[in-house]
Amino acid sequence: MRSKFKWIFTLLLAFTMQFSFAQEKTVTGVVSDKTGPLPGANVVIKGTTRSAQADFDGKYSIKAKAGEVLVFSFTGYNNSNVTVGAANTYNVTLAEGSVKLEEVIVEGYRNTTKSTTVVAQSTVNAKTIENRPNASFIQTLQGQVAGLNITTGSGQPGSRSTVILRGVATLNATSDPLYVIDGIPTNADNFRSINPNDIESATVLKDASATAIYGNRGTNGVIVIKTRRGGKEEGKTRFRYATTSGFTELQTAHYRKSDTRQLLTLEKNYGQGLGASLTDAEIAAYNVNTDWSKYFFRTAASTEHSFSVETQGKMLSSYTSVNYLNQDGILKGTGLKRFAFRNNVDGKSNDGKFNYGTNVSIGFSRSNDAGSLGTAGVNRNYVLGAYKGAPYLSPEDYVDSPTTIDQYGAYGLLYTPIYLIDKQKTYTNNTDEMRIQSSIEASYNIFKNTTLRSRTSAEVVQTRFNQSEHPISFNALVFLAPNEEFGGFEDFNSRRDFAFSQLWQAEWEKTFAEKHTLSVMLNSEYNFNQLNTNNFRQNGLDPATFVPGAGTGYLSDILAHDYYIPDVSALKLKKNLISYFATVDYDFDKRFGAVVTARRDGSSRFSQERKWGNFWSVGGRWNLGNESFIKKYNLFDVLKLRASYGATGNERVEDGSIYAGLSPSIFLDNYTTAANVYNGTNGYAFQLGNVNARWETTKQLDLGLDFEMFKNRLRGTFDWYNRTTIDIFDLAPISPITGQTVIKGNTLIDVVNQGVELSLAYDIVRNQDLKITVKGTGAFNDNRVYDIRDNNGERKDGNYITANGNQVYEYYVIPYAGVNPVNGNLLFTAIDGSLTENPTDADRRITHKSEQPVYQGSFGFDIDYKGFFVTSNFTFAQKVWRFDFDMAGLYDPTAISNFNVSSDLLNAWTPTNTNTNIPDLNAANLGEDARSDRFLRDASYVRLRYLQVGYKVPKKFLEKTFLSSVSIYAQGENLKTWTKWQGFDAESPRAGDQNQYPTPKIISFGVDLRF
């Protein structure tokens, strides 16, 4: 009996022990290194999603079962695994990794690590780019990279941004950086067809050591875009669905536009227009008061859906995604729809020697554009009607197209908004773009230290543009020629842009005596581009059968006249670039490193004598943080000095697309037919080519410092640079005996940009529950021009001048001095300092002001508290000036009776109102302000560029669901701007704005699910 009892007791004890080991318990401890606690260290239960983070004192707490494995990790340290047993406390000391900061830096042709790179670069990761409500991901880079100035200047969804890195380095050539997507060169016009959620990182390469490897395309910097690849856990398949919905609206302008009663009063005072025929009582009783901005602009909706699948196998991984975007523009009739598909595959052989990868992406977008933006087209530009439409008109004044012709005959320009309403109803404008990009890359380790690699890529961008003007429309009827029965037109423009690239690469790397590592890379590359365009316009449409886009209602030519003859044209352009280049990279014990790059390019853009060019760079680093005399202070986690110098080129010496300068050719003599050359006969006009034309060359010196302190709490980068661009492409004088006085070619002019850049981030609080990070970037750039040898060292162009020792394209105007209290005329400051009502061009002076900012940058903060997160980004630009032509139009008294004007004109000078800053409405010298600084305004600003507030559901709540991550958020773009600029948008790449499409304020809400 006793033995039976012992057996039962033993069995119960075994069950009890098993049950106790299977139960969860709270495990605590401290994570540290040899110097003390490690705040923010990660603790993960291996094979699960359960995790915790060490607090400021390195303490952690996590629920775990006996037998489970805790994985302790921290950036720059080796992981440590601990198996949970009977104890409840486990203190862990992490050892520093043999290589710290092994974050991969994508430099295009090669990859390095953060600790071994010698280049000046900034990387923006997917967390910053994804799920932002921008049709073009380039706009999300605003404020993320020191020295990178991005301005959009248009509210059209998917519109192209202007991107300038480290200042303008030319007078006439392009300032666009080179864009490389997964090794394929492309251009910024295509980003509206790319899904931003597919992008893993965007690396901005700045100095010569980074860009010399791109040769004659590297002067303006390079932006290397890497798309997502397959997952990193073998046997895992991960799904992700993200959606955002929101609305956009017009930003607020601060002009004091007249309402109906104010405008009618001004017309009465001016003696013209409707107000001149009304009594004061009738003006006071006038009830129509239309805000045309609210009519032509709207609160627009947007929605986006993205779905992706990541797989990871032992030999094969893949990433596949689909994306749909529908974004309406705030200007009625505008918008963008996009569908995008991507499939990236990576694989390797069983022995790991052969590796391959393929990329396929297809993007289709349809863009509805406004057209004629920035023009004075009263019958074409919707924005003009929104800004300047007379408020005493009503949308109900529109009846139909024939009626608008009668209204035009009776009221002229006054009915501008009515004509534009007609255009909205009778005009179509849309662009379809299909973008297909594919590449295949393969590499083979033929020897232990030698790898051969090949990459073949191709891109086709097919664009179809269609616009039509209905034959019964105001614009068709008003421009009917005598005896022309039907008007209207329809355009079909087709454009195919094909790019092909082939890269051959051989790489050898070997480590000697454990401390010396030498890497040599040899490359050969061929790039080919071809553009084909076909343009067709049908003049004259039959209103009974015409349907936009269907090709119906086309009228045939008749003997009586030639009004219905179609206009046709075609164009074919080719460009070739062949290159040979090499890099040699040496590292000594992770302490010192040097990289030498040399490249030789041959471009078909230039003549046989000038098509070849040589480009090079030398860069070095000193990892001071790895030196014993720095380590002993335990102050720096990373401390690295960088220096580089080299020469890069800019083959795109004429601004525009990559095909600018091919037709007409830069180096060939060009002949065109010309009418009435002699005695009414036709002849030839010619322009001399320049066989000596070549690329512009930029020589750049860069000194940099990378540092991290206090266990990675403080992180920063500082750079000083000096960029000198020589052989500036410009008009150079030649002998008139040739038949012309100037010729396009390289000159002795130099453009110098010198500046500093700073990026900082600091974790104010970093513990298990709360993390607060402040961050910022700042840049200063000094732009100067030298060695203009003719015209007294000046290039004058109306209100602009480029002069030796000054900035590129400074404003060159006459100072406005106010109003003459005696007669109400405008006053100006003459060159001798006296006041004058009759200035001359001799009174112009250099203002030392430009549309390019001298200071720019960003600042913001990130907060993460128990799943709640807030991210903000403020951007700023200082010492930037632009002409406010919208204000000039509102201050123009000659517009009274045709358009709306500023209510400030009610305070115009009169014999009884002499103390005013508004000239007499009939001032004798009103036109003189066109060459003055009267409307030159400080466009400096600080803008709340981006704000996101959200919640990430803790993983413990998802353990029994199929979901691995759930985030919900609200976000806004362009929420608030502090500026002296009074218009709708202080940010613009233009020197002056008038009747442009402003960028909107965007509010959106999103959900991000992973499973």
Buried (B, 14 or more C-beta within 10 A) or exposed (E): EEEEEEEEEEEEEEEEEEEEBEEEBEBEBBBBBEEEBBBBBBBBBEEEEBBBBBBEBBBBEBEBEBEBBBBBBBBBBEEBEBEBEEEEEBEBEBEBBEEBBEBBBBBBBBEBBBBBBBBBBBBBBBEBBBBBBBBBBBBBBBBBBBBBBBBBBBBBBBBBBBBBBBBBBBBEBBBBBBBBBBBBBBBBBBBBBBBBBBBBBBBBBBBBBBBBBBBBBBBBBBBBBBBBBBBEEEEEBBBBEBBBBBBBBBBEBEBBBBBBBBBBBBBBBBEBBBBBEBEEEEBEEBEEEBEBBEBBBBBBEBBBBBBBBBBBBEEEBBBBBBBBBBBBBBBBBBBBBBBBBBBBBBBBEEEEEEBBBBBBBBBBBBBBBBBBBBBEBBBBBBBBBBBBBBBBBBEEBBEEBEBBBEBBEEBEBBBBBBBBBBBBEBBBBBBBBBBBBBBBBBBBBEEEBBBBBBBBBBBBBBBBBBBBBBBBBBBBBBEBEEEBBBBBBBBBBBBBBBBBBBBBBBBEBEEEEEEEBBBBBBBBBBBBBBBBBBBBBBBBBBBEEBEBEEEEBBBEEEEEBEBBBBEEEEEEBEBBBBBBBBBBBBBEEBBEBBBBBBBBBBBBBBBEEBBBBEBBBBBBBBBBBBEEEBEEEEEBBBBBBBBBBBBBBBBBBBBEBBBBBBEEBBBBEEEEEEEEEEEEEEEEEBBBBBBEBBBBBBBBBBBBBBBBBBBBBBBBBBBBBBBBBBBBBBBBEBEEEEEEEEBBBBBEBBBBBBBBBBBBBBBEBBBBEBBBBBBBBBBBBEBBBBEBEEEEBBBBEEBBBBBBEBBBBBBBBBBBBBBBEEBBBBBBBBBEEEEBBEBEEEBBBBBEBBBBBBBBBBBBBBBBEEBEBBBBBBBBBBBBBBBBBBBBBBBBBBBBBBBBBBBBBBEBBEEEBBEBEBBBBBBBBBEBBEBBBBBBBBBBBBBBBBBBBBEBBEBEEBEEEEBBBBBBBBBBBBBBBEBEBBBBBBBBBBBBBBBBBBBBBBBBBBBBBBB
